[in-house]
Amino acid sequence: MKLGLEGKVVVITGGSKGIGRAICQGFLEEGAIVHFCGRDEKALFAAHEYFAALQEAPKTARADGRKIDVTVPHEIDAWINDIFEIEKRIDIVVSNVSSISVTNDAAAWQTAYQTDMMGTVALINSALPYLEKSKGSIVTISSVSGRDVDFTAPSPYGALKAALTHALAAKSIRANTVSPGNIYIADGVWGSIEKDNPELFKSQMGKNPMGRMGKASEVADAVVWVASERAGFVSGGNLVVDGALCNGVQF
């Protein structure tokens, strides 16, 4: 299925590793122009090298990463404005960054609120004037922890991911949420849990009806599709990518 993303300008926060990097790759393989950010310079450099070596990416694809702290609104504003000055358009915005705060203390709540919630708000507010011009698309990355009460509770992670599902849909801009389940990344959260807390890893693995955790690429495929015009009449939805991990049926 051709998604019509060749030459589209896509902005992705937290795009240097994990699910974010997979999302960047998914758009690049469709021929998009991807601008991504992160806070780790080494991870940004590694992502640049990885994207440059992609064999599947069409000639229209290119990627550019920048070190940005999403908790600082003026950094987001400057980045978004620079992208528009360079590309003359912004078509898709993906808010992926998360503090992944699962401890229940005041500092964790503050960090999660500033990163997950206000980082998304700052990104959308900065990009909104440009998305209005392109009649673009917004995708926020939430989590099944925002839908079901799971092992992360009580902590800010699930609560703020739930808040992210209340997406913006205005002025012909489509807005959707993608909620991953247990996604295994060797150098990510579940890779660390597998090494440091094997009992928790085993118990959570056992809750996956498909007998495995998901892949970052499977989340990326969902994001790329729902952001594209192939999903042109889909807005205000929460696309769950969890291998039937959640109990119940989503309506």
N, C-alpha and C positions, 0 to 999 in steps of 0.2 A: 504494500500500500504506500503510495507516494503521499507524503504529508504536506507538501508545498511549503517547506521551510527554507528552501534555498535562498540565501541572501538576507533572511530575516535576522534582526538584531535582538539578541537574547541577553538578559542580565541575570546573573545567578550569584546569590550570596553563599558563602561557605562552599565554594566550588573546587577547592584544591585537593580534597581527599574524600574518601568514603562515598556516601550516596551522592553528595554534591558533584564529585568528580565524574561519577557515572552519568549524572544528568548532563553535565557539560559534554561528555563524549557522545551521548545520545543525540544531542542537538547538532554537534559537529558532523556526525555521520549522516545527518539529513541535509548538510550543506549550509547550516546557519553560521552567523557571525556571533561568537560567544565572548562576552565580557564577564569575568568572574572575579571574586575577591576572597580573601582569607586573611588571617592574622599571622600566620607562620610563613616567614620568607622562604625557608627551606622547602616547605610543602608547595608553595607557589612555584618555585623554580622547578621542582620535580614534576609538577603538573604540566608546566609549559613544555618540558622535554617530552613527556608522555604524549601530549596532544600533538606535538610536532611530528611524532613518529607514527601517528595513526595512518594505516593503509586504506581504511574504508572511507575516509572523509573526502567528499568531492572538492573540486577546486575552489568553489565559493566559500568553503569553510575556513575560518581562522579563529584563533583564540587569543585573548589578552587578559592577563591577571594583574590585580593590584592589591597591595596590602591596605586593608581597610578595617577599621574597628566599627562595627555596626551600631555600637552603643553611643557613638559620637555622631549626632545628626549632621553636623556641618561636613564631616568626611563623606557621608553618604551623598549629600547634596552636591558637593564638588565632583564626586565620581560620576554621578548620573549626568550632571551638566556637561562634563568632559566627554562622556560617551556620545551624547547627542551632538555636541560640536563636531566630533569626529565622523559619526555615522549619518547624521542628519535625520535620524529616526530611532525609535525604540519600539519594538513590537511585542516583546514578551518579557515579563519579570517573574523570576522564581525566587521566593524567599525560603531558603533552605537552612540558614544558620541556626544553631541551637547551642546553648550552654550545656545541655544534657545534665541538668542539675537534679539529682535524685536523693539528696540529703535534706532533711526537714529542719532547716534552721534559717534564721533571718537573712544571713548572708547569701545562702543559696537561692532563696526566694527573690532577693533583690537582683542578683546576677541573672537569674532566669528571666525575670520580668524585663530587665533592660535589654537583654540579648534577644530572647525569643519573641516577646511581644512588641516592645518599643522599637527594636531593630527592624521588625516587619513593618510597623507603622511608618517609620522614617523612610524606609525604602519605597513603600507605596506612595506616600505623600510626595516624595521627590520625583518619582517617575510618572505620576498621574497626568500632568499636563501633556507629556509626550505620548502616553498611551491613549489619551483622548484623540490626539491627532491621527494615530495609526489604527484606532479602534482595536486596541491590543488585548492582551490576555495576561492575567495574573494567576500564578499557582503558588499556594503556600504549602509547605511540607509540614504536616502535623504528625500524628502517631495514633496507633490503636490505643495507646495509653490515655489518649484524650477521649476515647469512646467507651472503653471498659475500665473499671477500677482493677488495677493489676498490682504486681509486686513493687511498682514504683511509688505507690501511695503509702503513707501521706508524704508528698513532696511536691515541689512546684512543677515538675516535668509534665505530668498528666494534666494538671489543672490548666496550665498555660497552653498546652497543645489543644485542649478542648476549646479554649477561647479563640484559637486561630481558625477553627472551623467556621466561625462567623465572618465570612469573607465579604469583601467589597464587590458590589455589582452595580455599576452606574455608568451612564453616558456611553452605552454600547461597548463597555469593557467587560469581557467575561472574567469571572473570578471563580476558581475552584480550589479545592484542597485535596491533596493526596496523603493518605494515612498509611504508612508502612507498618507491618507487623514486626516480627523478629527477623532482622536482616543481618546475616553473618558477614562480617568483614574481618579479616585476620588481624589487622592492626586497629580495629575499631572496638566498640563497646563489647560486643559479644565475644570477640577474640580475647579481650582482656578478662572477661568473666570466665571464659572457658579455662584460662590459665590460672586465675587467682581464686575463683570460687566454683570449682567443678560441680559441686552439689547443686547450686543454683542453676548452672548451665544445664545440667542433666534434667532437672525438674522442668525448666522452661522448654527445653527441646521436646520433652514428652507431651507438652500441650499442643504441639503443632500437628494437626491431623494429617498433613502430607508427609510427616516423618522427617522433615528437614526445615531449616530456616531458609528465608528468601535470599535472593542475590540482589546486590545494588543495581545491577542492570535491569532487573525486573521492575524495580521502582522507577528507574529512569524511563523505561519504555512507556509506563503509564503517564508520567509527567509530560513527555514529549508529545504523546498522542493528545492528551486533554488540552495542552497548550496550543495545538495546531488547529487550523480551520476545518480539519476532518471532524473535530468535535465542536463545530461552530454553533450548535444549538444547545450545548451543555454549559450551564452556568449555575453557580450556587451549589454545586455538588461536592460530595466528599467521597472520593474514590479510594476504597480500602484495598490495599495490596498486602494481604496477610495470610494467604493460604488457608483461609477458614479458621484462623486462630480465635477470632472473636466469637463469643456466644451470641446466637440470635441472628436474625436477618435484618439487614439495613434496608430501610424503605426510603 
